[in-house]
Amino acid sequence: MENTSASRLAELILANELEPEALVEAVIAEALASDEGSSALFRDLVEPLADNFEFRLVNSYTHIFARVIEAALPDLDAADLIERFMRIRKPRKYLGNPESVEHVFVLSRITIGADIAITSRILRAAFVHFPNAKIHFVGPRKNYEIFEPEIGLELVELSYKRTGNLRERLSVYPQLKEALSVKGALIIDPDSRLSQLGLLPLGEEENYYFFETRSWWSDEDMPLGEMTERWVEQTFDVPLHVPIVAVEDRLEGFDVTLSLGVGENPEKSIPWPFEPRLLQMLVDRGLRVLVDTGAGGEEAARVHRAIAEVKPGASGSVTPYYGSFKEFASEINASQLYIGYDSAGGHAACALGIPGLLLFRGFPNERFMIRWIPWGDGELEVLDAEEMSVDVALDRVQEAVEAVFSGEGVLDEDDDEDFDEDDLEDEDPEPKR
């Protein structure tokens, strides 16, 4: 983490020490003044507080970011925002007549992986519980396209700026507020960045259902997908639902789909030359591999560098993929095995029931890894690769590959060293976040 005012403030909060007022004011002033200050606010303060999944840190975020909003949007009062948040965060059951609801707006989590893991479950539940309502997905079109053909869905297209100064990042608020001002409409907010994690007031409070994912069941080791299913069942009396990923049928697919995306966090990748050696191993096994090139830039360059080092195999091959994530999800669905770092592809594979191997690295704490493990029907192995050498990681991947392509399945029932979904079965099933 860089040495910024925001990082210094985060260190004090994480250590449960007093927050100097001058430092809080400096963080806010810097976020308003420049793109760099705004990036530091989110990267060095907001994300570390959220990634620990602790009730105390949610309160710290709430009190600081309410002041951030007040400074950027003077029509809003920080004290009012805090009081409202403390009300909406309390879990409550929907007690109205579901057949009378005409509109339900579900806010996007912005990232595709989170929308698959969390938002898609809420969308499916909304269609079940509110049979006469129009269900609206509020967020980016590329995320909406993953769901719409599967269940039928209306789009309120809004883009959230993940760059720029603070006022630019919050500039979506007037448009968002207007779009959701339909009288009597229900708004379901799964801790969306569009609402700044529930702090921006939207719609009628009595019709606002907020799923505060950062501290619900904070003392249980449970993936966010399972948490969402519990919240949906408790709030709307809808039985547990699998996530949604809409795909197109493929007559033939690649043997392996692979994603090396790290979401601009290089610490999530295993050190070089893991990636070219991984591709070479798959090619030498005679497998046809499709590799997602991601969003371009450094990520695509890294993929092409890895591909360039692969020597041709007798029947194996490596093909780069350049299309949309929606199309890549269809390729995952047509493949026999998905391999990747922690990313949207893993959530898609699990939702689609495709065997998967995920390598978690660069996570801030064990709770973060557990929370973001995909939850669904897919046969999944999750490796804690934080301390793994390149050779050990390759050995583990090879074991999974041999298991899948010899018909044995991905999961090794005798392996207790690494965390996978089976570890969750011994947890107390009663809910607590």
N, C-alpha and C positions, 0 to 999 in steps of 0.2 A: 504494500500500500504506500502511495506517495505521501510525503510529509506536507499536508495541507491543513488549513484551519479545520476543515471538516473531519479529517482523519484524527487530528488531536482531540477533537470533541468526542468522536466515536470511542477512542481509547478510554477516555474518562468515564463515559457512560457504561461501556462494557465492564469496566473495573468497579462500577457502582460507586464512583466518586462524584463529588460536587461539580456541577457544570458552571464554570465562570460565565457570568452574564456577558462580559465583554467578548468572550469567544463565540458565544451564540450569536451575538449581534454581528460579529465579523463574518461568520459563515453565511448569514442571511445577506449581508451587504455584498459579499463576493459573488453569491449566486445571482443576484440582481444585476451586477455590474458586467459580467462577462460569461462567455460560453465555458471557459475553463472553471470558473467558480461554480457554475451550475452543474457541470459534469462532476466536480469534486463533491458537491452536496449529495448527489444521488449515488455515485460510486463509493465514496469514502464514508458516508454517514447513513443514508437511507438503507442501502443494501445490507451492510453489516448488521444493522439493527433488526432488519426483517429476517435475515438468513439464520439467526439463532433460534427463531421460533420460541421466544420467551415472552410471557405476559408483561413482565417489567419493562422490557425493551419496546414493546408495542406502546406502552404508556409514554415512554420517553419520546418515541417518534411522534406520537400524537401531539404532545405539548410543544415540541419544537416546530413541526411542520405546519401546525395551525398558525404559528407566528410567521412562517415563511409565506403562507398563502395570504395572510393579512397584508404583508409588505408588498406582495406582487399584485393583489387584487383588493385595494383599499375599501371596497364596498362590503367586504366580508370581515367579520370581527372574530379574532382568534378565540376569545372566551366562549362565544356562541358556538363556534365550530367544535370546540372540545366538549361542551355540554351535549351537543347533538350526538357526537360520536359515542359518548358514554351511554347514551340511550339506545342507539341503533345496534351497538355491538352485542347487546343482551339477546340471547336466543329466544325466539318466540314462535309459536305455532300459528300457521295460517288458519283462521277460524271462520272466514267468510264462505260464501257460496261460490265454488269454483266455476260453476256453469254460467255465472253472471259476469265474469271477467272478460272484457273485450280485448285488452291489450296487455301483453307482458313483454317488458324490455329486459334483456339479459346482457350485462356488460362483459366485454371481452377482457381477458387477461393480457392481451396484446401479443405475448409470445405464443407461437403455435403449440409448442409442447404443453404449456400450461392450459391453453384452451382445450386441447384434447383431454388432458388429465382431469380438469376441473369443470370448465365451462360446458363442455359437451354433455356431461352427465346432468347438469342443471337444465340444459336445453331439452333433453329427452324427458326429464321429469315434468317440465313445464307443459310439454305437448300432452302428456298423459293426464296431468291433474287439471288443466284448464282447457277442456275440449272445444270450447267455442271461441277461444281467444286467438288473436293473431300474435304469433311469437316473433319477436324482433331480436336479431343479433346486432349489438351495438359495437362496432369496431372496424378493423381493416377488412377490405374485400378479400384479400388472400386467405385470411383465417375463415371467413364466412364460407368460402368456396369448398372448404374441407367438409362442411356439414350440410349445406343446403340441398344437394341432390338426394341425400339420404333421408331427410325427414321433412323437407319443405319448410322454408324459413324466409322471413323478410329481413332485409338489410337496412340498418341505419349506418351508412358508411361514414366513419370518422377515423382519421389518422392521428396517432399520438406521436408527437415529435420527441425523439429520444436524443436529440442534440439541440444546441442553441441555448440562449440564456433562459433564466427562469420564467420570465413573462412569455417567451415564445413557447415554452413547454406547457404553460397553463392556458395558452390562447384557445385551446379547444373547448374550454369550459362554457362560454356563452352559447356556442352551437350545441353542445351536449345538453345543456340545461333546457334550451328551447325544444330540442327534439324529444325530450322526455317529459314535457309539460302537458301531456295528454291527461285530461281529467279522469280520475278513477283508475289509471293504469298502474299495474304492479311493476316495480323495478327490483330486479335481483342483481345484487352486486357481490361477486366472488372475490372481494379484495382487489378490485381493478385499479390499475394505474390511471385509467381515465378519471376516476373519482379521487385520485391520490389516496388510495387505500381507505376509502370511505369518508374522507374529510370534507370533500366538496358537497354541499347540499344539493340534492336532486329530487325532483318530484315531491309528492306528498309523503311526509314522514311515516304516516300510518300504513302506507302501501309500499314501504321500502324495506326489503329483506336483505340483510347484510350478512354474508358468510365471512367471518374474520378468520382467515386461514392461518394466521401467524401464531395464534396462541390457543385455539381450541384444542382440547385433549393434549395439552402441552406436556403432560407427564407420560404419554404413551408413545411407543415407537410404531407409528402408523403412516403409511404413504398417504399423500394428499388425495389420491383417487378414492381410497377407502374412507377417508375423513369426509369427502364430499358426499359419498353415498349415505353415510350416517346422517349428515346434516340435512340432506334432501328428504330422507325418510322421516326424520323428526319434525321437519318444518312443514312438509306438504303431504305427509302420509303416503308417499310413493315408495314402493319397494325398491330395493337396490337395482341400479341400472348400469349397464356396461357403457363405456365411452363410445362416441360416434366418430367414425372416419369414413367418408364417402370415397369410394374408389371405382375405377373402371375395370372391367374384366380384361385380362390379357390372355390370349391363346397360348402364349409361351412367355416365360420369364427367365431372368438370370438365376443362376444357382444361389448367388449371394448378393445382397444389397449391403452397401457399406457407406457410412457417413463418418467423416473425419472432422466435422464441424465442432468448433469449441466456443462459439458465441463471443468472439473477441477476447477470450480468456486463454492465453497460451498455456497456463498452468494446468488446464484440463487435458492436455495431450501428453502422451507418453513420449519420453525423449527420443529424438532421432538416433538411429534409423529404424525405429519400430515400424513406421508406416510403410516404407518400401519393402521391408522384410516381411511384413504381414501380407502385402499384395503378392510378393514372390511365393510365399508359402501356399497361398490359395491357388495361384496359377499352377504351381508344381503339382498340386493335388488334382489338377485337371478341371478346375471350376471356372465358370464364367462369372465375372464379378462386375457389378455396376457400382461406380463410386460417385457419390454426390459431390459436386464442386462447390456447393454452398452459395453464399451471397456474392462471390467474386472477391477481388482484392487479394489480400495475403492468404486467405483461406484457399482460394482456387489455385494460387501459385504453389502452395504447399502440396496440394493434391497432384498437380501436374509434375512437380519435382519428384514426388514419390513414384508416379507412373513411369516417368522417364528412366528410372533406375531398374525397372522390372525387365528381366530377360524373358523372351517369348517361351511359352511352354508348348508341349505337343498338342494339347487340346484346351488348355486353360487360356483365359484372356481377361484383360481389364479394359473397361469402357467408361469414360467420364460421362457424367450426367449433368446437363445444363438447364433443365426445365424448372417448372414450378414445384413447390412442395406437394401440391395436390397430385401431380403426375408421378412424383417420386413415391408417394404413398401407394399408388397403384402398382408401381414396380415392386415395392416391398411386399405387397399382397401376393404378387405372382412369384416371389422368390421362395426358397426353402429355408433361408437363414438370413437374419439381419445382424450386423455387427456395427457397433459404434460407440463413441464416447457419449456421455450424458447429453442428450439432445432430443429434439422433437421426433426424430426417427424411431427412437426406442419406445416412445409413447404410442406411436402409430403401429409399430409391430405388435406390441402387447395388445392393443385394442383389436387388431385384425386377427389375432391368434397365430401369428407367425413366430416360430422359435427365434429367440434373440439372445445375444451376448452383449452386455453393456459394461464398459470400463469406466468406473468413476475415479476421477483424479482431480486435485485442485479444489476440493470442497472445503468450506470453512470449518465444518464440524461434522460429527457422525450423524447428528439429528438431521442436518441438511440432506445428507445422502439418503437416509431412510425416507424422509418426506418425499423426495423427488424420484424414488424408484417407481417405474410404471406399474400400474395396478389394473389387471384385466385378465383376459382368458389366455393370453399368449404364454407359452412355455419359456421361461425367462431365467437366465443366470446373470447375476450382478456381481462383478468383481470389484473389490476395494483395491484399486491399483495405485494407491497413494505411494506406497513404498516399493512397488514392484519394479524390478529391473526389466530391461527390454527382453532378455532371454526368458525370464519367468512368465512375463505377459504373453509372449509368443507360444510358450508351452501350453498355457491355459487356453488360449484361443484354439490351438491345434486339437486339444482334447475335445472342445465343443464341436469343432468342425467334424472330427472323426465320428463323434457320437451321432450327429445329425445325419451325416451321409452314409452311416452304416446302419441307420434305423434305430439307434438306441435311445434317442432323445437327448436334449441339452443337459438337463439337470443331473448332477452326480449325487445320488442320495447319501453316499458315504462321506461327502466332503463337508466338514463342519468349520473349515477355516474362514470362509468368506460369507458375507451376508447375502442372502437371497430371499425371495418372498416366502419360502417355507419357514424362515425364522419368525415370521409374524404370526404363525398359527398358534403359538403358545401364549400369545398376549391375551390379557383379559379383554373379552369382547365388549364389555360395557363401556359406553362412551363417556368422555370427560371433557376440548378446546374451545 
